Amino acid sequence: MTTFVLVPGGWLGGWAWRKITPLLEEKGHTVYPVTLTGMGDRIHLSTREVGMETAIQDVLNVIGYNDLDNLVLVGHSFAGKVVAAVADQIPEKVKLLLFLDAFRPEKARTPQASFTPTEFGSVPPGTWSIPFSEEILEMIGKDVKGADREWMLAKATPWPLKHAVDPITLSGAFDKVEQAYIFCTEGGDSVEEILDGKSGKLEGSYKIIEAGHWPMITKAEELADDMMTLAGA
């Protein structure tokens, strides 16, 4: 059986995997949904200093304190750079690095992945995070509707800006980790352009889901099946 460590993207916490976790567990797999410091049930720990260094340590601690090995490390959205940096530090423990509609780093030794997410709105004065809104839902998650929409709007928390603006720097260890991908057709970037190499060469197998940016909420069964398939589980 397989161990999955699930790292959510901006505005989310471990709660976002609530539909996925039982689907994997009923097949005998072990699942560790992560909540990064400053979001979800850890929103009370949000400060101006919370950024990539903290996020990387969050995931390393889940792996280390639970003695996990031979794991599938899943990064959603911006957390693609979180899981890449984690895998770079402990490549011997990562069976597969799975990017879920996520940022995909280059195999480069220079700092990368620093960006200002102005498309999602500005940071309110005196704060250090980007609020979630119905406008963001409409932009990249129109398929989140009804009770799911109410649930997401109720649970989503502001996204620490430093998660976006802090770069990561990878070593050659990252190049040796097996990769796979799941792309969403309505998540933002054109899947056709991605497959044509616009954002760099794909280094592994992939699946495509007809969904917005949050398939763990709108297409849980399909997503769980694709995750297990790509993981050889």
Secondary structure, DSSP 4 states (H G I P E B T S, - for coil): --EEEEE--TT--GGGGTTHHHHHHTTT-EEEE---TTSGGGGGG--TT-SHHHHHHHHHHHHHHTT--SEEEEEETTHHHHHHHHHHH-GGGEEEEEEES-----S-SS-B-----GGG-PPPTT-SEE---HHHHHHH-TT--HHHHHHHHHH--PEEHHHHH--B---GGGGGS-EEEEEETTSSS-HHHHHTTTT----SEEEEESS-S-HHHHSHHHHHHHHHHHTT-
